[in-house]
């Protein structure tokens, strides 16, 4: 928790979580063959950055699912979002279970059981979605095992999916910059293409075991659907929050409204004044708003066409006047 809260290192944007493990954690822990948490709990100080960290080692209350292939700053920034998120306001003294600091990887033990026990005891899992278009956590078998353990816990509990502000800005950029009418279709195609069954692991035996357990349990379809549903909610809420800010960006407005309309998430018209009554019939509102979007798109095309014709005429008149002046200048007396 101390590292996540206090680290502010720009170098983290260019190195992966795996690099942190290899270049920082291993050199600090290999002599004692312990994890960082084990060293801190024994009163040892592996590095000055952990100065006083022993007082913050304790029972974790948030389990973090992430991929070692992601940049460490994405993990850090995502957990910063968790720190201030209202859904986690009830979690006091947040302590994160992050494998590179918690798991002792020097001794052989049942990693499957270790993770399952930890997840069942913590009962709060945060999954880091990076990148938002194609989450890498769904491509790694061990990340799927962590999601599986969360879904199969007794009693079961929901996984909280988070993305960093950088990923939200990437979505904003798509929204603002994409001049293609297929923005909405492309977004949902990316989400629909999520397929956790194609996940891989460093060792085939791990992949095969995890695949067998998931197929015998909730199945890959259940994991896919949970992630898709969460991504739809995250994306649609972000887009909905952005819509009122899109004044003067007509194409972005259309993309945003279409995106919301496609999944029926638009419960009120974001362009409508808060003082005006809201339409109670959700289906009717979506249908009318969809038609309004089509009309607006057609109107924009007409305006652009008229503007193009006007500029062509102006250019033609300018050329004619220029030629006329040149003829007068060189006309023999």
PLY file of the C-alpha trace (Angstrom):
ply
format ascii 1.0
element vertex 333
property float x
property float y
property float z
element edge 332
property int vertex1
property int vertex2
end_header
0.00 0.00 0.00
2.83 2.42 0.86
4.51 1.93 -2.51
1.26 2.39 -4.42
0.34 5.47 -2.42
3.69 7.25 -2.31
5.54 6.33 -5.51
5.69 9.15 -8.06
8.28 8.03 -10.57
7.94 8.98 -14.23
10.15 6.05 -15.19
7.26 3.76 -14.33
5.57 4.73 -17.60
8.16 2.81 -19.62
8.65 -0.36 -17.57
6.31 -3.27 -17.02
5.25 -4.89 -13.78
7.41 -7.85 -14.82
10.39 -5.48 -15.07
9.67 -4.27 -11.52
9.78 -7.86 -10.35
13.00 -8.75 -12.20
14.98 -5.51 -11.74
13.80 -4.37 -8.30
12.05 -7.06 -6.29
14.41 -9.96 -7.05
17.63 -8.06 -6.16
16.05 -6.94 -2.89
14.78 -10.33 -1.81
16.98 -13.07 -3.31
19.44 -13.24 -0.38
16.74 -14.13 2.13
14.55 -15.93 -0.43
11.51 -14.11 0.94
8.83 -11.91 -0.53
8.85 -8.16 0.17
5.90 -8.54 2.53
7.61 -11.36 4.42
10.72 -9.24 4.88
8.73 -6.26 6.12
6.72 -8.40 8.52
10.00 -9.63 10.03
11.15 -6.05 10.57
13.65 -6.11 7.70
13.94 -3.12 5.37
14.79 -4.27 1.83
15.00 -0.68 0.51
14.62 2.91 1.74
11.36 3.24 -0.16
9.90 0.78 2.34
11.09 2.79 5.33
8.38 2.44 7.95
6.48 0.05 5.71
6.44 -2.69 8.34
3.77 -0.77 10.23
1.51 -0.96 7.18
1.87 -4.69 6.58
-1.25 -6.49 7.64
-4.33 -8.33 6.44
-5.02 -7.29 2.85
-8.55 -6.12 2.08
-8.27 -5.72 -1.70
-6.95 -8.42 -4.01
-5.50 -7.06 -7.27
-5.71 -8.97 -10.54
-3.34 -7.58 -13.16
-0.93 -8.67 -15.84
2.83 -8.52 -15.54
2.97 -7.38 -19.17
1.25 -4.08 -18.36
3.22 -0.95 -17.57
3.62 -0.42 -13.83
2.22 3.09 -14.01
-1.09 1.66 -15.27
-1.28 -0.54 -12.18
-0.31 2.38 -9.95
-2.75 4.86 -11.55
-5.61 2.37 -11.51
-5.16 1.71 -7.80
-5.10 5.45 -7.21
-8.59 5.48 -8.73
-9.60 2.74 -6.30
-8.24 4.81 -3.40
-10.72 7.61 -4.01
-13.62 5.68 -5.54
-16.91 5.97 -3.58
-17.57 2.22 -3.93
-14.51 1.62 -1.74
-15.24 4.32 0.81
-16.19 1.60 3.31
-12.74 -0.01 3.03
-10.61 1.61 5.71
-6.81 1.45 5.73
-6.67 -0.07 2.25
-4.07 -2.80 1.89
-3.56 -4.37 -1.52
-2.62 -7.97 -2.23
-0.22 -7.58 -5.19
1.52 -10.80 -6.18
4.97 -9.41 -7.00
5.28 -8.11 -3.44
3.26 -10.75 -1.59
3.98 -14.18 -3.09
7.23 -15.93 -2.21
8.33 -17.19 -5.61
11.56 -18.77 -4.36
9.93 -21.83 -2.80
7.72 -24.34 -4.54
4.19 -24.45 -3.21
0.64 -24.79 -4.42
0.12 -21.46 -6.17
-3.44 -22.44 -7.11
-4.33 -22.99 -3.48
-2.41 -19.92 -2.28
-4.37 -17.64 -4.58
-7.69 -19.33 -3.89
-7.19 -19.04 -0.14
-6.12 -15.40 -0.34
-9.04 -14.40 -2.57
-11.55 -16.24 -0.41
-10.24 -14.53 2.72
-10.02 -11.02 1.24
-13.39 -11.16 -0.58
-12.75 -7.99 -2.61
-11.12 -8.31 -6.02
-10.10 -5.43 -8.29
-9.26 -6.29 -11.89
-7.06 -3.83 -13.81
-8.36 -3.36 -17.35
-5.48 -2.45 -19.63
-5.74 -1.56 -22.40
-9.47 -0.83 -22.41
-9.89 -2.01 -26.01
-8.35 -5.42 -25.41
-7.74 -6.22 -21.70
-4.56 -8.26 -21.30
-5.77 -9.85 -18.07
-8.11 -12.01 -20.17
-5.16 -13.31 -22.16
-3.27 -14.71 -19.17
-4.39 -17.97 -17.58
-3.30 -17.01 -14.06
-5.41 -13.84 -14.20
-8.37 -15.98 -15.24
-7.70 -18.26 -12.29
-7.98 -15.27 -9.98
-11.28 -14.24 -11.58
-12.45 -17.85 -11.35
-11.60 -18.02 -7.64
-13.56 -14.83 -7.03
-16.61 -16.14 -8.89
-16.46 -19.53 -7.15
-15.95 -18.20 -3.62
-18.52 -19.15 -0.97
-20.54 -17.06 -0.87
-19.62 -15.58 -4.28
-18.82 -11.88 -4.66
-18.53 -9.50 -7.59
-15.24 -8.45 -9.14
-14.69 -4.70 -9.48
-13.19 -3.75 -12.83
-11.20 -0.52 -13.05
-9.27 1.33 -15.71
-6.83 4.18 -15.19
-7.51 7.77 -16.14
-5.04 7.30 -18.99
-7.31 4.63 -20.47
-10.33 6.87 -20.06
-8.47 9.60 -21.93
-7.70 7.10 -24.69
-11.42 6.44 -24.99
-12.07 10.19 -25.05
-9.57 10.55 -27.89
-11.40 7.89 -29.87
-14.64 9.69 -29.21
-13.37 13.11 -30.27
-11.05 12.17 -33.12
-12.82 9.33 -34.86
-14.64 10.84 -37.85
-15.85 7.41 -38.92
-19.57 6.74 -38.56
-18.80 3.19 -37.35
-17.42 4.30 -33.97
-20.20 2.62 -32.02
-19.99 -0.60 -34.01
-16.23 -0.70 -33.61
-16.37 -0.25 -29.85
-18.88 -3.04 -29.36
-17.06 -5.28 -31.80
-13.93 -4.92 -29.70
-15.84 -5.76 -26.54
-17.71 -8.63 -28.19
-14.44 -10.16 -29.40
-13.25 -10.71 -25.84
-12.51 -14.42 -25.51
-10.86 -15.63 -22.32
-10.67 -19.20 -23.60
-7.67 -18.18 -25.71
-5.64 -17.23 -22.64
-2.09 -18.52 -22.40
0.43 -19.24 -19.63
4.20 -19.58 -19.45
3.77 -23.29 -18.77
1.26 -25.39 -20.69
0.43 -27.46 -17.62
-0.80 -24.35 -15.82
-2.91 -23.31 -18.80
-4.42 -26.77 -19.16
-5.23 -27.13 -15.45
-6.85 -23.68 -15.23
-8.82 -24.27 -18.41
-10.09 -27.59 -17.07
-11.19 -26.03 -13.77
-12.96 -23.11 -15.45
-14.77 -25.40 -17.90
-15.92 -27.57 -15.00
-17.05 -24.49 -13.08
-18.70 -21.34 -14.41
-17.24 -21.73 -17.90
-15.46 -19.21 -20.10
-18.73 -17.75 -21.36
-19.61 -16.65 -17.82
-16.24 -14.91 -17.40
-16.51 -13.29 -20.84
-20.02 -12.05 -20.14
-19.07 -10.59 -16.78
-16.16 -8.68 -18.28
-18.19 -7.53 -21.30
-21.00 -6.32 -19.08
-18.57 -4.42 -16.89
-16.82 -2.84 -19.87
-20.15 -1.77 -21.35
-21.09 -0.12 -18.06
-17.72 1.58 -17.70
-17.62 2.81 -21.30
-21.24 3.94 -21.43
-20.99 5.78 -18.12
-17.83 7.54 -19.23
-19.39 8.48 -22.56
-22.59 9.63 -20.86
-20.59 11.90 -18.55
-18.78 13.37 -21.55
-21.79 14.08 -23.76
-22.80 17.42 -22.16
-19.21 18.61 -22.62
-19.21 18.02 -26.38
-20.65 21.36 -27.47
-19.34 22.28 -30.88
-18.18 18.73 -31.57
-21.16 17.45 -33.50
-19.57 14.27 -34.77
-18.45 13.34 -31.26
-21.98 14.02 -29.98
-23.45 11.68 -32.54
-20.91 8.96 -31.75
-21.56 9.29 -28.03
-25.34 9.18 -28.29
-25.26 6.26 -30.71
-22.98 4.39 -28.36
-25.41 4.84 -25.48
-28.44 4.15 -27.63
-27.03 0.85 -28.90
-27.00 -0.72 -25.45
-30.11 0.99 -24.09
-28.17 2.81 -21.39
-29.59 6.23 -22.15
-32.18 6.79 -19.43
-32.40 10.54 -19.99
-31.49 12.95 -22.75
-28.09 14.46 -21.86
-28.81 17.44 -24.13
-32.05 18.20 -22.36
-32.20 20.93 -19.71
-32.42 19.57 -16.17
-35.44 21.82 -15.62
-37.42 20.18 -18.40
-39.42 17.01 -17.81
-37.73 13.76 -18.79
-39.37 11.25 -21.09
-40.71 8.35 -19.06
-40.92 5.89 -21.95
-37.31 4.75 -22.31
-37.86 2.88 -25.57
-39.62 5.84 -27.16
-36.92 8.21 -26.01
-34.16 6.06 -27.48
-36.02 5.71 -30.76
-36.63 9.45 -31.02
-33.05 10.27 -30.05
-31.74 7.77 -32.58
-33.82 9.40 -35.32
-32.65 12.83 -34.15
-29.06 11.65 -34.49
-29.71 10.49 -38.04
-31.36 13.80 -38.89
-28.48 15.71 -37.32
-25.95 13.70 -39.28
-27.85 14.36 -42.51
-28.05 18.07 -41.68
-24.32 18.22 -40.99
-23.61 16.58 -44.33
-25.82 19.12 -46.08
-24.10 22.00 -44.31
-20.71 20.62 -45.22
-21.81 20.19 -48.82
-23.11 23.76 -48.99
-19.91 25.02 -47.39
-17.85 23.07 -49.93
-19.86 24.50 -52.84
-19.61 28.01 -51.40
-15.83 27.76 -51.11
-15.60 26.37 -54.65
-17.61 29.31 -55.97
-15.47 31.79 -54.03
-12.32 30.21 -55.41
-13.74 30.29 -58.95
-14.72 33.98 -58.61
-11.28 34.80 -57.21
-9.58 33.09 -60.17
-11.83 34.90 -62.63
-11.10 38.29 -61.07
-7.36 37.59 -61.03
-7.36 36.69 -64.72
-9.46 39.74 -65.55
-7.03 42.03 -63.76
-4.10 40.42 -65.57
-5.78 40.94 -68.94
-6.37 44.62 -68.17
-2.77 45.07 -67.03
-1.25 43.68 -70.24
-3.87 45.04 -72.70
-2.02 46.98 -75.45
-2.80 50.73 -75.76
0 1
1 2
2 3
3 4
4 5
5 6
6 7
7 8
8 9
9 10
10 11
11 12
12 13
13 14
14 15
15 16
16 17
17 18
18 19
19 20
20 21
21 22
22 23
23 24
24 25
25 26
26 27
27 28
28 29
29 30
30 31
31 32
32 33
33 34
34 35
35 36
36 37
37 38
38 39
39 40
40 41
41 42
42 43
43 44
44 45
45 46
46 47
47 48
48 49
49 50
50 51
51 52
52 53
53 54
54 55
55 56
56 57
57 58
58 59
59 60
60 61
61 62
62 63
63 64
64 65
65 66
66 67
67 68
68 69
69 70
70 71
71 72
72 73
73 74
74 75
75 76
76 77
77 78
78 79
79 80
80 81
81 82
82 83
83 84
84 85
85 86
86 87
87 88
88 89
89 90
90 91
91 92
92 93
93 94
94 95
95 96
96 97
97 98
98 99
99 100
100 101
101 102
102 103
103 104
104 105
105 106
106 107
107 108
108 109
109 110
110 111
111 112
112 113
113 114
114 115
115 116
116 117
117 118
118 119
119 120
120 121
121 122
122 123
123 124
124 125
125 126
126 127
127 128
128 129
129 130
130 131
131 132
132 133
133 134
134 135
135 136
136 137
137 138
138 139
139 140
140 141
141 142
142 143
143 144
144 145
145 146
146 147
147 148
148 149
149 150
150 151
151 152
152 153
153 154
154 155
155 156
156 157
157 158
158 159
159 160
160 161
161 162
162 163
163 164
164 165
165 166
166 167
167 168
168 169
169 170
170 171
171 172
172 173
173 174
174 175
175 176
176 177
177 178
178 179
179 180
180 181
181 182
182 183
183 184
184 185
185 186
186 187
187 188
188 189
189 190
190 191
191 192
192 193
193 194
194 195
195 196
196 197
197 198
198 199
199 200
200 201
201 202
202 203
203 204
204 205
205 206
206 207
207 208
208 209
209 210
210 211
211 212
212 213
213 214
214 215
215 216
216 217
217 218
218 219
219 220
220 221
221 222
222 223
223 224
224 225
225 226
226 227
227 228
228 229
229 230
230 231
231 232
232 233
233 234
234 235
235 236
236 237
237 238
238 239
239 240
240 241
241 242
242 243
243 244
244 245
245 246
246 247
247 248
248 249
249 250
250 251
251 252
252 253
253 254
254 255
255 256
256 257
257 258
258 259
259 260
260 261
261 262
262 263
263 264
264 265
265 266
266 267
267 268
268 269
269 270
270 271
271 272
272 273
273 274
274 275
275 276
276 277
277 278
278 279
279 280
280 281
281 282
282 283
283 284
284 285
285 286
286 287
287 288
288 289
289 290
290 291
291 292
292 293
293 294
294 295
295 296
296 297
297 298
298 299
299 300
300 301
301 302
302 303
303 304
304 305
305 306
306 307
307 308
308 309
309 310
310 311
311 312
312 313
313 314
314 315
315 316
316 317
317 318
318 319
319 320
320 321
321 322
322 323
323 324
324 325
325 326
326 327
327 328
328 329
329 330
330 331
331 332
